[in-house]
Amino acid sequence: MGELKAAFMFLAPEADPKKHRAVVKTPIVELHVVGVKDYKEACMVAKELVEEGIAAIELCGGFGNQGVAKIVEAIEGKVPVGVVRFDIHPGLENKSGDSIFG
C-alpha cells in the first residue's frame, strides 16, 4: 500500500486557513487538517489542496449537503470527498453549515 495524502477541512467562524492548519504524518497517511471560515473559502482551499496532490478530502460535520456539493463542484470531482455527519453541529450553534453559509 502506498502513502495516502489526504485532507480534513473543518468550519470555524474565525478560522484562517493560512494559520489554522497542521500536517500529521504516519508511515502510510499524510493528513492535512485545515480550518476555513465559510463555504467560499472552503472551495478555494479545496482547489489548492487538490493542486498540491491531496488524493481525498473529508469534510467536518458542519458542512451541510449544500456545502458538500459546492466542494465537489469546486474540485470538479477530481478526488473523492467524504463527510462526517451531524444533524446539528455542536460547534455551529447546533445548526448545519447550510443554514449559516448556504
C-alpha positions as CSV (number, residue, x, y, z in Angstrom):
1,M,0.0,0.0,0.0
2,G,1.4,3.4,-0.9
3,E,1.1,6.6,1.1
4,L,-2.2,8.4,1.1
5,K,-2.1,12.2,1.1
6,A,-5.5,13.3,2.4
7,A,-7.1,16.4,3.9
8,F,-9.7,17.1,6.6
9,M,-11.4,20.5,6.4
10,F,-13.3,21.9,9.3
11,L,-15.5,25.0,9.6
12,A,-14.9,27.6,12.3
13,P,-16.1,31.2,12.0
14,E,-12.8,32.7,12.9
15,A,-10.6,30.2,11.1
16,D,-7.7,31.3,8.8
17,P,-6.5,28.5,6.6
18,K,-3.0,30.0,6.4
19,K,-2.7,29.8,10.2
20,H,-5.1,27.1,11.3
21,R,-3.6,24.1,9.7
22,A,-1.5,21.1,10.6
23,V,0.0,18.0,9.0
24,V,0.0,14.6,10.7
25,K,2.3,12.0,9.1
26,T,2.2,8.3,9.8
27,P,4.1,5.7,7.8
28,I,1.0,5.3,5.5
29,V,-1.1,8.5,5.7
30,E,-0.2,12.2,5.5
31,L,-3.2,14.1,6.8
32,H,-3.6,17.8,6.2
33,V,-6.0,19.4,8.7
34,V,-7.3,22.9,7.6
35,G,-9.7,25.3,9.2
36,V,-11.9,27.5,7.0
37,K,-14.4,30.2,7.9
38,D,-17.1,29.5,5.3
39,Y,-18.1,27.6,2.2
40,K,-16.5,30.1,-0.2
41,E,-13.1,29.8,1.5
42,A,-13.5,26.0,1.7
43,C,-13.9,25.8,-2.1
44,M,-10.8,27.9,-2.7
45,V,-8.8,25.8,-0.2
46,A,-10.1,22.5,-1.6
47,K,-8.9,23.5,-5.1
48,E,-5.4,24.4,-3.7
49,L,-5.2,21.1,-1.8
50,V,-6.0,19.1,-4.9
51,E,-3.4,21.1,-6.9
52,E,-0.9,20.1,-4.1
53,G,-1.5,16.4,-4.6
54,I,-4.2,15.7,-2.0
55,A,-6.0,12.4,-3.1
56,A,-9.0,12.6,-0.8
57,I,-10.9,15.3,1.2
58,E,-13.0,14.7,4.3
59,L,-15.3,17.4,5.5
60,C,-16.4,18.1,9.1
61,G,-19.9,17.6,10.2
62,G,-20.6,21.3,9.9
63,F,-20.7,21.0,6.1
64,G,-24.3,20.5,5.1
65,N,-25.5,19.0,1.8
66,Q,-25.1,22.3,0.0
67,G,-21.6,22.8,1.3
68,V,-20.5,19.3,0.3
69,A,-22.0,19.8,-3.2
70,K,-20.1,23.1,-3.5
71,I,-16.8,21.4,-2.7
72,V,-17.4,18.6,-5.1
73,E,-18.2,21.1,-7.8
74,A,-15.2,23.3,-7.0
75,I,-12.7,20.4,-7.3
76,E,-14.5,19.1,-10.4
77,G,-14.8,15.6,-8.9
78,K,-11.0,15.1,-9.2
79,V,-10.7,13.4,-5.8
80,P,-13.2,11.6,-3.6
81,V,-15.0,13.8,-0.9
82,G,-16.1,12.2,2.3
83,V,-18.2,13.7,5.1
84,V,-18.5,13.4,8.8
85,R,-22.3,13.8,9.6
86,F,-24.1,15.6,12.3
87,D,-27.8,16.5,12.0
88,I,-26.9,19.5,14.1
89,H,-23.3,20.6,14.8
90,P,-22.3,21.5,18.4
91,G,-19.6,23.9,17.2
92,L,-22.0,25.9,14.9
93,E,-24.7,26.7,17.4
94,N,-26.4,23.3,16.8
95,K,-27.1,24.1,13.2
96,S,-25.9,22.8,9.8
97,G,-23.4,24.9,7.9
98,D,-26.2,25.1,5.2
99,S,-28.3,27.3,7.5
100,I,-25.3,29.6,8.2
101,F,-23.2,29.6,4.9
102,G,-25.6,28.1,2.3
